[in-house]
Amino acid sequence: MYAELSDTLIAVVEALTPPAASGVHITEAEIDLPLEISGAEYQGKLIFLASPPHTIWKSGVLPHIHRSTLRIELEEAGE
C-alpha cells in the first residue's frame, strides 16, 4: 500500500519513539531504507507516494527502488 511520502516518513520517525516510561531519549538517528516512490495527481496537485518495497519479497519482481537516508538530530535553541 502506498501512502503519501510525508506520512511514510512520519511513520518511520514515530517507529523510533520509545515509550515515555522507558527513560530512553533518542537525540540522533540515521536511517537507510529502500522506498518505492512514485508521483500522482490528487485533486489537481502533484503528490509523492512512498512505501517500503513489499513487492520484492512477495512477487520476486524488482521495482524501481530509491535508497533513502533520513537523518534526525536534536538541536538546542539559539539564544
C-alpha positions as CSV (number, residue, x, y, z in Angstrom):
1,M,0.0,0.0,0.0
2,Y,1.3,3.4,-0.9
3,A,0.9,6.4,1.4
4,E,1.9,10.0,0.9
5,L,5.7,10.4,1.2
6,S,5.3,12.7,4.2
7,D,3.1,10.2,6.0
8,T,5.6,7.4,5.4
9,L,8.5,9.5,6.8
10,I,6.4,10.4,9.8
11,A,5.7,6.7,10.5
12,V,9.4,5.9,10.3
13,V,10.2,8.6,12.8
14,E,7.3,7.5,15.1
15,A,8.6,4.0,15.0
16,L,11.8,5.3,16.7
17,T,9.9,6.9,19.6
18,P,10.5,4.9,22.8
19,P,7.7,4.5,25.3
20,A,7.6,7.5,27.7
21,A,8.1,5.3,30.8
22,S,11.2,3.7,29.4
23,G,13.5,6.7,30.3
24,V,15.2,6.4,26.9
25,H,15.7,9.6,24.9
26,I,16.9,9.5,21.3
27,T,18.9,12.5,20.3
28,E,20.2,11.4,16.9
29,A,19.2,8.8,14.3
30,E,20.2,7.9,10.8
31,I,18.1,5.5,8.9
32,D,18.9,4.0,5.5
33,L,15.8,2.4,3.9
34,P,14.6,1.4,0.4
35,L,11.4,3.1,-0.7
36,E,9.2,2.6,-3.8
37,I,8.4,6.2,-4.7
38,S,6.0,7.4,-7.4
39,G,4.2,10.6,-8.3
40,A,0.5,11.0,-8.7
41,E,-2.1,13.7,-9.2
42,Y,-4.7,14.2,-6.4
43,Q,-7.3,17.0,-6.6
44,G,-5.2,18.8,-9.2
45,K,-2.0,18.7,-7.1
46,L,1.2,16.6,-7.6
47,I,1.8,14.3,-4.6
48,F,4.5,11.8,-4.0
49,L,3.7,8.3,-2.7
50,A,6.1,6.0,-0.9
51,S,6.1,2.6,0.5
52,P,8.7,0.0,1.6
53,P,9.3,-2.4,-1.3
54,H,7.0,-5.2,-0.4
55,T,6.7,-6.4,-4.0
56,I,10.3,-7.6,-3.9
57,W,9.6,-10.2,-1.3
58,K,6.1,-11.1,-2.4
59,S,6.4,-11.4,-6.1
60,G,10.1,-11.6,-6.9
61,V,9.7,-8.6,-9.2
62,L,12.3,-5.9,-8.6
63,P,10.6,-2.5,-8.9
64,H,12.5,0.8,-9.2
65,I,13.8,1.4,-5.7
66,H,15.1,4.7,-4.3
67,R,17.6,4.4,-1.5
68,S,16.7,7.0,1.1
69,T,18.6,8.3,4.1
70,L,16.8,10.1,6.9
71,R,18.9,11.9,9.5
72,I,17.3,13.4,12.6
73,E,19.2,15.4,15.2
74,L,18.2,17.2,18.3
75,E,19.4,20.8,18.3
76,E,19.5,23.3,21.1
77,A,17.5,26.5,20.6
78,G,19.7,29.5,19.8
79,E,19.9,32.3,22.3
